[in-house]
Amino acid sequence: MKYSESSFIRAIKNKVLEPDPQYVHELNVLRAMVRQEDRQGDIGWGGSWTKERYQNLKEKHPEAVMAFEREIRQEKEREQHRRETLEKHRHSPYIEEVEGWPTSEAKDHYLKDLKQLRDVMIHSNLGYIGYAGGAILGALRSKYPQAHEAFEKELADL
């Protein structure tokens, strides 16, 4: 998963006319270390990334540590919400009906497109698609307007 720049670091940059490059570097390193500790715990430290350096940066920038930990909590909450939403909307009566059709290559292709359309619609409603996802959604919506309409009804509570 790709992470964008920290809103905390961006705020620091915007509040200071000319931020000290060393300060911004320390914050970026500290943010990466906070994320590493969250993912790996005590393993993975080495080179210039020592527990001692991490502890020094944490003591030097406690407000940043709190902000970075909050970012991680929010990301985990969004991911949990995404998973719960996907699980809640896993079943589709429209797709189930198509699955009952006689076996054919055309049916398999149609099912694949339907599943992709529905998945992109869900992710779009959750705010998880970018330009490419929007293009896919537009193309599939145009290709299968009836399915799009059925999925909108199925996903009305999103």
Secondary structure in CASP SS format (residue, H / E / C, confidence):
PFRMAT SS
TARGET T0000
AUTHOR 0000-0000-0000
METHOD secondary structure of the structure
MODEL  1
M C 1.00
K C 1.00
Y C 1.00
S C 1.00
E C 1.00
S C 1.00
S H 1.00
F H 1.00
I H 1.00
R H 1.00
A H 1.00
I H 1.00
K H 1.00
N H 1.00
K H 1.00
V C 1.00
L C 1.00
E C 1.00
P C 1.00
D C 1.00
P H 1.00
Q H 1.00
Y H 1.00
V H 1.00
H H 1.00
E H 1.00
L H 1.00
N H 1.00
V H 1.00
L H 1.00
R H 1.00
A H 1.00
M H 1.00
V H 1.00
R H 1.00
Q H 1.00
E H 1.00
D H 1.00
R H 1.00
Q H 1.00
G C 1.00
D C 1.00
I C 1.00
G C 1.00
W C 1.00
G E 1.00
G C 1.00
S C 1.00
W E 1.00
T C 1.00
K H 1.00
E H 1.00
R H 1.00
Y H 1.00
Q H 1.00
N H 1.00
L H 1.00
K H 1.00
E H 1.00
K H 1.00
H C 1.00
P H 1.00
E H 1.00
A H 1.00
V H 1.00
M H 1.00
A H 1.00
F H 1.00
E H 1.00
R H 1.00
E H 1.00
I H 1.00
R H 1.00
Q H 1.00
E H 1.00
K H 1.00
E H 1.00
R H 1.00
E H 1.00
Q H 1.00
H H 1.00
R H 1.00
R H 1.00
E H 1.00
T H 1.00
L H 1.00
E H 1.00
K H 1.00
H C 1.00
R C 1.00
H C 1.00
S C 1.00
P H 1.00
Y H 1.00
I H 1.00
E H 1.00
E H 1.00
V H 1.00
E H 1.00
G C 1.00
W C 1.00
P C 1.00
T C 1.00
S C 1.00
E H 1.00
A H 1.00
K H 1.00
D H 1.00
H H 1.00
Y H 1.00
L H 1.00
K H 1.00
D H 1.00
L H 1.00
K H 1.00
Q H 1.00
L H 1.00
R H 1.00
D H 1.00
V H 1.00
M H 1.00
I H 1.00
H H 1.00
S H 1.00
N H 1.00
L C 1.00
G C 1.00
Y C 1.00
I C 1.00
G C 1.00
Y H 1.00
A H 1.00
G H 1.00
G H 1.00
A H 1.00
I H 1.00
L H 1.00
G H 1.00
A H 1.00
L H 1.00
R H 1.00
S H 1.00
K H 1.00
Y C 1.00
P H 1.00
Q H 1.00
A H 1.00
H H 1.00
E H 1.00
A H 1.00
F H 1.00
E H 1.00
K H 1.00
E H 1.00
L C 1.00
A C 1.00
D C 1.00
L C 1.00
END
